[in-house]
Amino acid sequence: MGRKFLMVLLAFGAIGGFAAGFGRLCGGGFGHYGPGGRFDRHAEFERHIADTCTESALKVYKQQNPSGTKP
């Protein structure tokens, strides 16, 4: 009895896991498109990384050209 119960439990877990995965792939889920959803956080993270890269590039440029003139 115990082995059959574990097999059924494992089967339900596998089915539930696949269903949740496909649901996320299809864009389902709660709060993904609304304000503060996943896509807003992703865009905010991209802006943060772009700002960080820009600041680093300007810092290197100023170190190489202390007078501020363009080559």
PQR file of N, CA, C, O and H, with PARSE charges and radii, in Angstrom:
ATOM      1  N   MET A   1       0.817  -1.197   0.000 -0.4000 1.5000
ATOM      2  CA  MET A   1       0.000   0.000   0.000 -0.0000 2.0000
ATOM      3  C   MET A   1       0.855   1.253   0.000  0.5500 1.7000
ATOM      4  O   MET A   1       0.528   2.223  -0.684 -0.5500 1.4000
ATOM      5  N   GLY A   2       1.939   1.251   0.750 -0.4000 1.5000
ATOM      6  CA  GLY A   2       2.796   2.422   0.846 -0.0000 2.0000
ATOM      7  C   GLY A   2       3.478   2.750  -0.477  0.5500 1.7000
ATOM      8  O   GLY A   2       3.637   3.917  -0.833 -0.5500 1.4000
ATOM      9  H   GLY A   2       2.205   0.463   1.306  0.4000 1.0000
ATOM     10  N   ARG A   3       3.875   1.713  -1.198 -0.4000 1.5000
ATOM     11  CA  ARG A   3       4.569   1.942  -2.459 -0.0000 2.0000
ATOM     12  C   ARG A   3       3.617   2.535  -3.496  0.5500 1.7000
ATOM     13  O   ARG A   3       4.000   3.446  -4.230 -0.5500 1.4000
ATOM     14  H   ARG A   3       3.746   0.764  -0.909  0.4000 1.0000
ATOM     15  N   LYS A   4       2.384   2.034  -3.567 -0.4000 1.5000
ATOM     16  CA  LYS A   4       1.410   2.568  -4.515 -0.0000 2.0000
ATOM     17  C   LYS A   4       1.085   4.027  -4.188  0.5500 1.7000
ATOM     18  O   LYS A   4       0.943   4.858  -5.085 -0.5500 1.4000
ATOM     19  H   LYS A   4       2.072   1.295  -2.970  0.4000 1.0000
ATOM     20  N   PHE A   5       0.972   4.322  -2.900 -0.4000 1.5000
ATOM     21  CA  PHE A   5       0.685   5.699  -2.492 -0.0000 2.0000
ATOM     22  C   PHE A   5       1.811   6.642  -2.925  0.5500 1.7000
ATOM     23  O   PHE A   5       1.544   7.737  -3.420 -0.5500 1.4000
ATOM     24  H   PHE A   5       1.088   3.647  -2.172  0.4000 1.0000
ATOM     25  N   LEU A   6       3.063   6.226  -2.744 -0.4000 1.5000
ATOM     26  CA  LEU A   6       4.192   7.055  -3.148 -0.0000 2.0000
ATOM     27  C   LEU A   6       4.246   7.237  -4.664  0.5500 1.7000
ATOM     28  O   LEU A   6       4.597   8.312  -5.148 -0.5500 1.4000
ATOM     29  H   LEU A   6       3.281   5.336  -2.342  0.4000 1.0000
ATOM     30  N   MET A   7       3.900   6.196  -5.409 -0.4000 1.5000
ATOM     31  CA  MET A   7       3.885   6.308  -6.872 -0.0000 2.0000
ATOM     32  C   MET A   7       2.815   7.300  -7.326  0.5500 1.7000
ATOM     33  O   MET A   7       3.051   8.100  -8.232 -0.5500 1.4000
ATOM     34  H   MET A   7       3.615   5.322  -5.015  0.4000 1.0000
ATOM     35  N   VAL A   8       1.650   7.249  -6.701 -0.4000 1.5000
ATOM     36  CA  VAL A   8       0.573   8.184  -7.053 -0.0000 2.0000
ATOM     37  C   VAL A   8       0.977   9.602  -6.674  0.5500 1.7000
ATOM     38  O   VAL A   8       0.749  10.537  -7.442 -0.5500 1.4000
ATOM     39  H   VAL A   8       1.459   6.600  -5.965  0.4000 1.0000
ATOM     40  N   LEU A   9       1.566   9.770  -5.513 -0.4000 1.5000
ATOM     41  CA  LEU A   9       2.008  11.082  -5.069 -0.0000 2.0000
ATOM     42  C   LEU A   9       3.067  11.647  -6.016  0.5500 1.7000
ATOM     43  O   LEU A   9       3.024  12.829  -6.357 -0.5500 1.4000
ATOM     44  H   LEU A   9       1.752   9.011  -4.890  0.4000 1.0000
ATOM     45  N   LEU A  10       4.002  10.825  -6.434 -0.4000 1.5000
ATOM     46  CA  LEU A  10       5.029  11.253  -7.373 -0.0000 2.0000
ATOM     47  C   LEU A  10       4.420  11.629  -8.719  0.5500 1.7000
ATOM     48  O   LEU A  10       4.834  12.615  -9.329 -0.5500 1.4000
ATOM     49  H   LEU A  10       4.037   9.865  -6.157  0.4000 1.0000
ATOM     50  N   ALA A  11       3.450  10.863  -9.185 -0.4000 1.5000
ATOM     51  CA  ALA A  11       2.790  11.167 -10.458 -0.0000 2.0000
ATOM     52  C   ALA A  11       2.074  12.514 -10.383  0.5500 1.7000
ATOM     53  O   ALA A  11       2.177  13.320 -11.308 -0.5500 1.4000
ATOM     54  H   ALA A  11       3.114  10.062  -8.690  0.4000 1.0000
ATOM     55  N   PHE A  12       1.344  12.766  -9.287 -0.4000 1.5000
ATOM     56  CA  PHE A  12       0.653  14.048  -9.140 -0.0000 2.0000
ATOM     57  C   PHE A  12       1.655  15.204  -9.058  0.5500 1.7000
ATOM     58  O   PHE A  12       1.413  16.280  -9.606 -0.5500 1.4000
ATOM     59  H   PHE A  12       1.260  12.111  -8.536  0.4000 1.0000
ATOM     60  N   GLY A  13       2.755  14.983  -8.388 -0.4000 1.5000
ATOM     61  CA  GLY A  13       3.774  16.019  -8.306 -0.0000 2.0000
ATOM     62  C   GLY A  13       4.391  16.333  -9.661  0.5500 1.7000
ATOM     63  O   GLY A  13       4.639  17.497  -9.977 -0.5500 1.4000
ATOM     64  H   GLY A  13       2.952  14.110  -7.943  0.4000 1.0000
ATOM     65  N   ALA A  14       4.637  15.308 -10.456 -0.4000 1.5000
ATOM     66  CA  ALA A  14       5.204  15.518 -11.789 -0.0000 2.0000
ATOM     67  C   ALA A  14       4.214  16.265 -12.681  0.5500 1.7000
ATOM     68  O   ALA A  14       4.592  17.194 -13.395 -0.5500 1.4000
ATOM     69  H   ALA A  14       4.435  14.363 -10.199  0.4000 1.0000
ATOM     70  N   ILE A  15       2.957  15.857 -12.637 -0.4000 1.5000
ATOM     71  CA  ILE A  15       1.932  16.517 -13.452 -0.0000 2.0000
ATOM     72  C   ILE A  15       1.775  17.975 -13.012  0.5500 1.7000
ATOM     73  O   ILE A  15       1.701  18.873 -13.850 -0.5500 1.4000
ATOM     74  H   ILE A  15       2.651  15.102 -12.057  0.4000 1.0000
ATOM     75  N   GLY A  16       1.725  18.207 -11.707 -0.4000 1.5000
ATOM     76  CA  GLY A  16       1.611  19.574 -11.201 -0.0000 2.0000
ATOM     77  C   GLY A  16       2.815  20.426 -11.563  0.5500 1.7000
ATOM     78  O   GLY A  16       2.667  21.601 -11.899 -0.5500 1.4000
ATOM     79  H   GLY A  16       1.786  17.477 -11.025  0.4000 1.0000
ATOM     80  N   GLY A  17       3.989  19.851 -11.497 -0.4000 1.5000
ATOM     81  CA  GLY A  17       5.202  20.588 -11.851 -0.0000 2.0000
ATOM     82  C   GLY A  17       5.237  20.975 -13.317  0.5500 1.7000
ATOM     83  O   GLY A  17       5.578  22.108 -13.657 -0.5500 1.4000
ATOM     84  H   GLY A  17       4.109  18.897 -11.224  0.4000 1.0000
ATOM     85  N   PHE A  18       4.882  20.033 -14.191 -0.4000 1.5000
ATOM     86  CA  PHE A  18       4.837  20.349 -15.612 -0.0000 2.0000
ATOM     87  C   PHE A  18       3.769  21.392 -15.909  0.5500 1.7000
ATOM     88  O   PHE A  18       3.990  22.291 -16.720 -0.5500 1.4000
ATOM     89  H   PHE A  18       4.605  19.113 -13.915  0.4000 1.0000
ATOM     90  N   ALA A  19       2.618  21.282 -15.262 -0.4000 1.5000
ATOM     91  CA  ALA A  19       1.543  22.255 -15.483 -0.0000 2.0000
ATOM     92  C   ALA A  19       1.988  23.656 -15.053  0.5500 1.7000
ATOM     93  O   ALA A  19       1.716  24.630 -15.756 -0.5500 1.4000
ATOM     94  H   ALA A  19       2.439  20.551 -14.603  0.4000 1.0000
ATOM     95  N   ALA A  20       2.657  23.766 -13.927 -0.4000 1.5000
ATOM     96  CA  ALA A  20       3.139  25.066 -13.471 -0.0000 2.0000
ATOM     97  C   ALA A  20       4.196  25.628 -14.421  0.5500 1.7000
ATOM     98  O   ALA A  20       4.201  26.825 -14.712 -0.5500 1.4000
ATOM     99  H   ALA A  20       2.878  22.975 -13.356  0.4000 1.0000
ATOM    100  N   GLY A  21       5.077  24.776 -14.895 -0.4000 1.5000
ATOM    101  CA  GLY A  21       6.110  25.216 -15.834 -0.0000 2.0000
ATOM    102  C   GLY A  21       5.535  25.698 -17.146  0.5500 1.7000
ATOM    103  O   GLY A  21       5.939  26.744 -17.656 -0.5500 1.4000
ATOM    104  H   GLY A  21       5.074  23.805 -14.659  0.4000 1.0000
ATOM    105  N   PHE A  22       4.593  24.946 -17.703 -0.4000 1.5000
ATOM    106  CA  PHE A  22       3.971  25.375 -18.952 -0.0000 2.0000
ATOM    107  C   PHE A  22       3.144  26.638 -18.746  0.5500 1.7000
ATOM    108  O   PHE A  22       3.057  27.478 -19.642 -0.5500 1.4000
ATOM    109  H   PHE A  22       4.265  24.097 -17.289  0.4000 1.0000
ATOM    110  N   GLY A  23       2.545  26.774 -17.584 -0.4000 1.5000
ATOM    111  CA  GLY A  23       1.790  27.994 -17.300 -0.0000 2.0000
ATOM    112  C   GLY A  23       2.679  29.225 -17.299  0.5500 1.7000
ATOM    113  O   GLY A  23       2.287  30.279 -17.799 -0.5500 1.4000
ATOM    114  H   GLY A  23       2.615  26.092 -16.856  0.4000 1.0000
ATOM    115  N   ARG A  24       3.875  29.094 -16.739 -0.4000 1.5000
ATOM    116  CA  ARG A  24       4.804  30.231 -16.739 -0.0000 2.0000
ATOM    117  C   ARG A  24       5.333  30.514 -18.131  0.5500 1.7000
ATOM    118  O   ARG A  24       5.533  31.673 -18.495 -0.5500 1.4000
ATOM    119  H   ARG A  24       4.194  28.238 -16.333  0.4000 1.0000
ATOM    120  N   LEU A  25       5.564  29.460 -18.922 -0.4000 1.5000
ATOM    121  CA  LEU A  25       6.051  29.665 -20.283 -0.0000 2.0000
ATOM    122  C   LEU A  25       5.026  30.379 -21.152  0.5500 1.7000
ATOM    123  O   LEU A  25       5.390  31.167 -22.025 -0.5500 1.4000
ATOM    124  H   LEU A  25       5.401  28.519 -18.626  0.4000 1.0000
ATOM    125  N   CYS A  26       3.774  30.113 -20.922 -0.4000 1.5000
ATOM    126  CA  CYS A  26       2.708  30.718 -21.728 -0.0000 2.0000
ATOM    127  C   CYS A  26       2.338  32.114 -21.250  0.5500 1.7000
ATOM    128  O   CYS A  26       1.411  32.710 -21.798 -0.5500 1.4000
ATOM    129  H   CYS A  26       3.478  29.473 -20.213  0.4000 1.0000
ATOM    130  N   GLY A  27       3.011  32.647 -20.273 -0.4000 1.5000
ATOM    131  CA  GLY A  27       2.746  33.997 -19.804 -0.0000 2.0000
ATOM    132  C   GLY A  27       1.634  34.067 -18.790  0.5500 1.7000
ATOM    133  O   GLY A  27       1.176  35.157 -18.447 -0.5500 1.4000
ATOM    134  H   GLY A  27       3.765  32.163 -19.828  0.4000 1.0000
ATOM    135  N   GLY A  28       1.201  32.957 -18.317 -0.4000 1.5000
ATOM    136  CA  GLY A  28       0.150  32.966 -17.316 -0.0000 2.0000
ATOM    137  C   GLY A  28       0.725  33.311 -15.961  0.5500 1.7000
ATOM    138  O   GLY A  28       1.909  33.622 -15.833 -0.5500 1.4000
ATOM    139  H   GLY A  28       1.573  32.071 -18.596  0.4000 1.0000
ATOM    140  N   GLY A  29      -0.088  33.255 -14.998 -0.4000 1.5000
ATOM    141  CA  GLY A  29       0.359  33.578 -13.662 -0.0000 2.0000
ATOM    142  C   GLY A  29      -0.198  34.907 -13.230  0.5500 1.7000
ATOM    143  O   GLY A  29      -0.692  35.681 -14.050 -0.5500 1.4000
ATOM    144  H   GLY A  29      -1.050  33.002 -15.103  0.4000 1.0000
ATOM    145  N   PHE A  30      -0.122  35.171 -11.968 -0.4000 1.5000
ATOM    146  CA  PHE A  30      -0.734  36.369 -11.412 -0.0000 2.0000
ATOM    147  C   PHE A  30       0.302  37.451 -11.237  0.5500 1.7000
ATOM    148  O   PHE A  30       1.365  37.205 -10.667 -0.5500 1.4000
ATOM    149  H   PHE A  30       0.279  34.543 -11.302  0.4000 1.0000
ATOM    150  N   GLY A  31       0.011  38.659 -11.721 -0.4000 1.5000
ATOM    151  CA  GLY A  31       0.861  39.804 -11.483 -0.0000 2.0000
ATOM    152  C   GLY A  31       2.017  39.980 -12.442  0.5500 1.7000
ATOM    153  O   GLY A  31       2.917  40.773 -12.168 -0.5500 1.4000
ATOM    154  H   GLY A  31      -0.853  38.859 -12.184  0.4000 1.0000
ATOM    155  N   HIS A  32       2.026  39.274 -13.552 -0.4000 1.5000
ATOM    156  CA  HIS A  32       3.150  39.396 -14.472 -0.0000 2.0000
ATOM    157  C   HIS A  32       3.045  40.646 -15.329  0.5500 1.7000
ATOM    158  O   HIS A  32       4.066  41.229 -15.693 -0.5500 1.4000
ATOM    159  H   HIS A  32       1.294  38.629 -13.775  0.4000 1.0000
ATOM    160  N   TYR A  33       1.832  41.067 -15.657 -0.4000 1.5000
ATOM    161  CA  TYR A  33       1.675  42.173 -16.584 -0.0000 2.0000
ATOM    162  C   TYR A  33       1.272  43.469 -15.898  0.5500 1.7000
ATOM    163  O   TYR A  33       1.357  44.532 -16.513 -0.5500 1.4000
ATOM    164  H   TYR A  33       1.003  40.593 -15.361  0.4000 1.0000
ATOM    165  N   GLY A  34       0.846  43.415 -14.676 -0.4000 1.5000
ATOM    166  CA  GLY A  34       0.381  44.609 -13.978 -0.0000 2.0000
ATOM    167  C   GLY A  34       1.523  45.465 -13.478  0.5500 1.7000
ATOM    168  O   GLY A  34       2.693  45.122 -13.650 -0.5500 1.4000
ATOM    169  H   GLY A  34       0.777  42.551 -14.177  0.4000 1.0000
ATOM    170  N   PRO A  35       1.178  46.585 -12.858 -0.5600 1.5000
ATOM    171  CA  PRO A  35       2.224  47.446 -12.294  0.2800 2.0000
ATOM    172  C   PRO A  35       3.036  46.695 -11.246  0.5500 1.7000
ATOM    173  O   PRO A  35       2.479  46.049 -10.359 -0.5500 1.4000
ATOM    174  N   GLY A  36       4.327  46.787 -11.355 -0.4000 1.5000
ATOM    175  CA  GLY A  36       5.204  46.090 -10.420 -0.0000 2.0000
ATOM    176  C   GLY A  36       5.348  44.621 -10.738  0.5500 1.7000
ATOM    177  O   GLY A  36       5.880  43.858  -9.931 -0.5500 1.4000
ATOM    178  H   GLY A  36       4.779  47.313 -12.076  0.4000 1.0000
ATOM    179  N   GLY A  37       4.879  44.216 -11.903 -0.4000 1.5000
ATOM    180  CA  GLY A  37       4.973  42.815 -12.297 -0.0000 2.0000
ATOM    181  C   GLY A  37       6.372  42.461 -12.742  0.5500 1.7000
ATOM    182  O   GLY A  37       7.298  43.267 -12.640 -0.5500 1.4000
ATOM    183  H   GLY A  37       4.447  44.835 -12.558  0.4000 1.0000
ATOM    184  N   ARG A  38       6.513  41.259 -13.232 -0.4000 1.5000
ATOM    185  CA  ARG A  38       7.822  40.739 -13.609 -0.0000 2.0000
ATOM    186  C   ARG A  38       8.457  41.570 -14.714  0.5500 1.7000
ATOM    187  O   ARG A  38       9.663  41.814 -14.681 -0.5500 1.4000
ATOM    188  H   ARG A  38       5.761  40.605 -13.316  0.4000 1.0000
ATOM    189  N   PHE A  39       7.672  42.010 -15.692 -0.4000 1.5000
ATOM    190  CA  PHE A  39       8.248  42.713 -16.830 -0.0000 2.0000
ATOM    191  C   PHE A  39       8.699  44.115 -16.447  0.5500 1.7000
ATOM    192  O   PHE A  39       9.672  44.623 -17.004 -0.5500 1.4000
ATOM    193  H   PHE A  39       6.692  41.812 -15.720  0.4000 1.0000
ATOM    194  N   ASP A  40       8.007  44.749 -15.504 -0.4000 1.5000
ATOM    195  CA  ASP A  40       8.454  46.053 -15.018 -0.0000 2.0000
ATOM    196  C   ASP A  40       9.768  45.922 -14.261  0.5500 1.7000
ATOM    197  O   ASP A  40      10.658  46.757 -14.424 -0.5500 1.4000
ATOM    198  H   ASP A  40       7.217  44.336 -15.051  0.4000 1.0000
ATOM    199  N   ARG A  41       9.901  44.902 -13.446 -0.4000 1.5000
ATOM    200  CA  ARG A  41      11.143  44.696 -12.700 -0.0000 2.0000
ATOM    201  C   ARG A  41      12.300  44.388 -13.651  0.5500 1.7000
ATOM    202  O   ARG A  41      13.429  44.821 -13.421 -0.5500 1.4000
ATOM    203  H   ARG A  41       9.178  44.224 -13.314  0.4000 1.0000
ATOM    204  N   HIS A  42      12.020  43.645 -14.710 -0.4000 1.5000
ATOM    205  CA  HIS A  42      13.056  43.301 -15.677 -0.0000 2.0000
ATOM    206  C   HIS A  42      13.556  44.557 -16.389  0.5500 1.7000
ATOM    207  O   HIS A  42      14.763  44.733 -16.558 -0.5500 1.4000
ATOM    208  H   HIS A  42      11.103  43.293 -14.897  0.4000 1.0000
ATOM    209  N   ALA A  43      12.640  45.431 -16.809 -0.4000 1.5000
ATOM    210  CA  ALA A  43      13.028  46.666 -17.482 -0.0000 2.0000
ATOM    211  C   ALA A  43      13.806  47.570 -16.527  0.5500 1.7000
ATOM    212  O   ALA A  43      14.773  48.215 -16.932 -0.5500 1.4000
ATOM    213  H   ALA A  43      11.659  45.289 -16.672  0.4000 1.0000
ATOM    214  N   GLU A  44      13.392  47.619 -15.276 -0.4000 1.5000
ATOM    215  CA  GLU A  44      14.110  48.424 -14.287 -0.0000 2.0000
ATOM    216  C   GLU A  44      15.527  47.901 -14.085  0.5500 1.7000
ATOM    217  O   GLU A  44      16.465  48.687 -13.954 -0.5500 1.4000
ATOM    218  H   GLU A  44      12.606  47.095 -14.947  0.4000 1.0000
ATOM    219  N   PHE A  45      15.690  46.584 -14.057 -0.4000 1.5000
ATOM    220  CA  PHE A  45      17.020  45.995 -13.905 -0.0000 2.0000
ATOM    221  C   PHE A  45      17.891  46.314 -15.118  0.5500 1.7000
ATOM    222  O   PHE A  45      19.075  46.613 -14.960 -0.5500 1.4000
ATOM    223  H   PHE A  45      14.928  45.945 -14.163  0.4000 1.0000
ATOM    224  N   GLU A  46      17.325  46.256 -16.326 -0.4000 1.5000
ATOM    225  CA  GLU A  46      18.087  46.592 -17.526 -0.0000 2.0000
ATOM    226  C   GLU A  46      18.547  48.048 -17.499  0.5500 1.7000
ATOM    227  O   GLU A  46      19.682  48.343 -17.874 -0.5500 1.4000
ATOM    228  H   GLU A  46      16.364  46.013 -16.454  0.4000 1.0000
ATOM    229  N   ARG A  47      17.680  48.960 -17.059 -0.4000 1.5000
ATOM    230  CA  ARG A  47      18.072  50.368 -16.952 -0.0000 2.0000
ATOM    231  C   ARG A  47      19.196  50.541 -15.934  0.5500 1.7000
ATOM    232  O   ARG A  47      20.118  51.325 -16.158 -0.5500 1.4000
ATOM    233  H   ARG A  47      16.758  48.720 -16.754  0.4000 1.0000
ATOM    234  N   HIS A  48      19.127  49.823 -14.831 -0.4000 1.5000
ATOM    235  CA  HIS A  48      20.170  49.903 -13.807 -0.0000 2.0000
ATOM    236  C   HIS A  48      21.513  49.434 -14.372  0.5500 1.7000
ATOM    237  O   HIS A  48      22.538  50.079 -14.151 -0.5500 1.4000
ATOM    238  H   HIS A  48      18.378  49.185 -14.650  0.4000 1.0000
ATOM    239  N   ILE A  49      21.509  48.326 -15.093 -0.4000 1.5000
ATOM    240  CA  ILE A  49      22.749  47.805 -15.676 -0.0000 2.0000
ATOM    241  C   ILE A  49      23.289  48.775 -16.720  0.5500 1.7000
ATOM    242  O   ILE A  49      24.499  48.992 -16.782 -0.5500 1.4000
ATOM    243  H   ILE A  49      20.676  47.803 -15.273  0.4000 1.0000
ATOM    244  N   ALA A  50      22.422  49.363 -17.540 -0.4000 1.5000
ATOM    245  CA  ALA A  50      22.875  50.327 -18.545 -0.0000 2.0000
ATOM    246  C   ALA A  50      23.499  51.549 -17.882  0.5500 1.7000
ATOM    247  O   ALA A  50      24.525  52.044 -18.348 -0.5500 1.4000
ATOM    248  H   ALA A  50      21.439  49.187 -17.490  0.4000 1.0000
ATOM    249  N   ASP A  51      22.898  52.042 -16.806 -0.4000 1.5000
ATOM    250  CA  ASP A  51      23.470  53.183 -16.083 -0.0000 2.0000
ATOM    251  C   ASP A  51      24.832  52.837 -15.493  0.5500 1.7000
ATOM    252  O   ASP A  51      25.756  53.648 -15.543 -0.5500 1.4000
ATOM    253  H   ASP A  51      22.065  51.640 -16.427  0.4000 1.0000
ATOM    254  N   THR A  52      24.957  51.643 -14.938 -0.4000 1.5000
ATOM    255  CA  THR A  52      26.228  51.216 -14.357 -0.0000 2.0000
ATOM    256  C   THR A  52      27.321  51.136 -15.421  0.5500 1.7000
ATOM    257  O   THR A  52      28.451  51.567 -15.188 -0.5500 1.4000
ATOM    258  H   THR A  52      24.206  50.984 -14.898  0.4000 1.0000
ATOM    259  N   CYS A  53      26.985  50.588 -16.580 -0.4000 1.5000
ATOM    260  CA  CYS A  53      27.968  50.487 -17.664 -0.0000 2.0000
ATOM    261  C   CYS A  53      28.364  51.861 -18.176  0.5500 1.7000
ATOM    262  O   CYS A  53      29.536  52.098 -18.467 -0.5500 1.4000
ATOM    263  H   CYS A  53      26.068  50.238 -16.769  0.4000 1.0000
ATOM    264  N   THR A  54      27.397  52.772 -18.289 -0.4000 1.5000
ATOM    265  CA  THR A  54      27.690  54.121 -18.755 -0.0000 2.0000
ATOM    266  C   THR A  54      28.605  54.844 -17.784  0.5500 1.7000
ATOM    267  O   THR A  54      29.564  55.494 -18.203 -0.5500 1.4000
ATOM    268  H   THR A  54      26.445  52.579 -18.052  0.4000 1.0000
ATOM    269  N   GLU A  55      28.323  54.741 -16.494 -0.4000 1.5000
ATOM    270  CA  GLU A  55      29.170  55.381 -15.492 -0.0000 2.0000
ATOM    271  C   GLU A  55      30.596  54.828 -15.531  0.5500 1.7000
ATOM    272  O   GLU A  55      31.561  55.580 -15.396 -0.5500 1.4000
ATOM    273  H   GLU A  55      27.544  54.214 -16.154  0.4000 1.0000
ATOM    274  N   SER A  56      30.723  53.518 -15.714 -0.4000 1.5000
ATOM    275  CA  SER A  56      32.058  52.908 -15.785 -0.0000 2.0000
ATOM    276  C   SER A  56      32.812  53.388 -17.019  0.5500 1.7000
ATOM    277  O   SER A  56      34.006  53.679 -16.943 -0.5500 1.4000
ATOM    278  H   SER A  56      29.939  52.907 -15.823  0.4000 1.0000
ATOM    279  N   ALA A  57      32.132  53.471 -18.140 -0.4000 1.5000
ATOM    280  CA  ALA A  57      32.779  53.930 -19.361 -0.0000 2.0000
ATOM    281  C   ALA A  57      33.217  55.386 -19.234  0.5500 1.7000
ATOM    282  O   ALA A  57      34.308  55.739 -19.682 -0.5500 1.4000
ATOM    283  H   ALA A  57      31.163  53.234 -18.202  0.4000 1.0000
ATOM    284  N   LEU A  58      32.392  56.229 -18.636 -0.4000 1.5000
ATOM    285  CA  LEU A  58      32.776  57.626 -18.437 -0.0000 2.0000
ATOM    286  C   LEU A  58      33.962  57.761 -17.491  0.5500 1.7000
ATOM    287  O   LEU A  58      34.830  58.611 -17.692 -0.5500 1.4000
ATOM    288  H   LEU A  58      31.506  55.942 -18.272  0.4000 1.0000
ATOM    289  N   LYS A  59      33.997  56.924 -16.465 -0.4000 1.5000
ATOM    290  CA  LYS A  59      35.121  56.964 -15.518 -0.0000 2.0000
ATOM    291  C   LYS A  59      36.432  56.607 -16.225  0.5500 1.7000
ATOM    292  O   LYS A  59      37.453  57.260 -16.005 -0.5500 1.4000
ATOM    293  H   LYS A  59      33.293  56.234 -16.302  0.4000 1.0000
ATOM    294  N   VAL A  60      36.407  55.576 -17.070 -0.4000 1.5000
ATOM    295  CA  VAL A  60      37.609  55.170 -17.804 -0.0000 2.0000
ATOM    296  C   VAL A  60      38.000  56.253 -18.800  0.5500 1.7000
ATOM    297  O   VAL A  60      39.184  56.551 -18.956 -0.5500 1.4000
ATOM    298  H   VAL A  60      35.578  55.046 -17.249  0.4000 1.0000
ATOM    299  N   TYR A  61      37.025  56.840 -19.469 -0.4000 1.5000
ATOM    300  CA  TYR A  61      37.308  57.892 -20.448 -0.0000 2.0000
ATOM    301  C   TYR A  61      37.955  59.096 -19.779  0.5500 1.7000
ATOM    302  O   TYR A  61      38.892  59.679 -20.326 -0.5500 1.4000
ATOM    303  H   TYR A  61      36.064  56.598 -19.342  0.4000 1.0000
ATOM    304  N   LYS A  62      37.463  59.476 -18.597 -0.4000 1.5000
ATOM    305  CA  LYS A  62      38.029  60.622 -17.887 -0.0000 2.0000
ATOM    306  C   LYS A  62      39.434  60.328 -17.380  0.5500 1.7000
ATOM    307  O   LYS A  62      40.259  61.237 -17.286 -0.5500 1.4000
ATOM    308  H   LYS A  62      36.702  59.003 -18.153  0.4000 1.0000
ATOM    309  N   GLN A  63      39.718  59.061 -17.050 -0.4000 1.5000
ATOM    310  CA  GLN A  63      41.070  58.708 -16.616 -0.0000 2.0000
ATOM    311  C   GLN A  63      42.049  58.769 -17.780  0.5500 1.7000
ATOM    312  O   GLN A  63      43.205  59.155 -17.604 -0.5500 1.4000
ATOM    313  H   GLN A  63      39.048  58.323 -17.126  0.4000 1.0000
ATOM    314  N   GLN A  64      41.590  58.390 -18.966 -0.4000 1.5000
ATOM    315  CA  GLN A  64      42.473  58.396 -20.128 -0.0000 2.0000
ATOM    316  C   GLN A  64      42.647  59.796 -20.714  0.5500 1.7000
ATOM    317  O   GLN A  64      43.689  60.094 -21.296 -0.5500 1.4000
ATOM    318  H   GLN A  64      40.651  58.077 -19.109  0.4000 1.0000
ATOM    319  N   ASN A  65      41.644  60.654 -20.569 -0.4000 1.5000
ATOM    320  CA  ASN A  65      41.688  62.020 -21.101 -0.0000 2.0000
ATOM    321  C   ASN A  65      41.380  63.004 -19.973  0.5500 1.7000
ATOM    322  O   ASN A  65      40.256  63.498 -19.882 -0.5500 1.4000
ATOM    323  H   ASN A  65      40.797  60.411 -20.096  0.4000 1.0000
ATOM    324  N   PRO A  66      42.353  63.293 -19.116 -0.5600 1.5000
ATOM    325  CA  PRO A  66      42.064  64.174 -17.985  0.2800 2.0000
ATOM    326  C   PRO A  66      41.738  65.601 -18.384  0.5500 1.7000
ATOM    327  O   PRO A  66      41.076  66.307 -17.623 -0.5500 1.4000
ATOM    328  N   SER A  67      42.179  66.050 -19.551 -0.4000 1.5000
ATOM    329  CA  SER A  67      41.909  67.424 -19.953 -0.0000 2.0000
ATOM    330  C   SER A  67      40.473  67.605 -20.457  0.5500 1.7000
ATOM    331  O   SER A  67      39.979  68.731 -20.528 -0.5500 1.4000
ATOM    332  H   SER A  67      42.716  65.476 -20.170  0.4000 1.0000
ATOM    333  N   GLY A  68      39.819  66.527 -20.798 -0.4000 1.5000
ATOM    334  CA  GLY A  68      38.442  66.595 -21.247 -0.0000 2.0000
ATOM    335  C   GLY A  68      38.303  66.832 -22.736  0.5500 1.7000
ATOM    336  O   GLY A  68      37.185  66.980 -23.229 -0.5500 1.4000
ATOM    337  H   GLY A  68      40.220  65.613 -20.741  0.4000 1.0000
ATOM    338  N   THR A  69      39.420  66.872 -23.476 -0.4000 1.5000
ATOM    339  CA  THR A  69      39.327  67.066 -24.909 -0.0000 2.0000
ATOM    340  C   THR A  69      39.133  65.739 -25.600  0.5500 1.7000
ATOM    341  O   THR A  69      39.605  64.701 -25.137 -0.5500 1.4000
ATOM    342  H   THR A  69      40.329  66.752 -23.076  0.4000 1.0000
ATOM    343  N   LYS A  70      38.442  65.788 -26.699 -0.4000 1.5000
ATOM    344  CA  LYS A  70      38.216  64.558 -27.470 -0.0000 2.0000
ATOM    345  C   LYS A  70      39.427  64.298 -28.348  0.5500 1.7000
ATOM    346  O   LYS A  70      40.033  65.239 -28.861 -0.5500 1.4000
ATOM    347  H   LYS A  70      38.058  66.632 -27.075  0.4000 1.0000
ATOM    348  N   PRO A  71      39.786  63.039 -28.526 -0.5600 1.5000
ATOM    349  CA  PRO A  71      40.967  62.721 -29.363  0.2800 2.0000
ATOM    350  C   PRO A  71      40.732  62.994 -30.827  0.5500 1.7000
ATOM    351  O   PRO A  71      41.624  62.778 -31.646 -0.5500 1.4000
TER
END
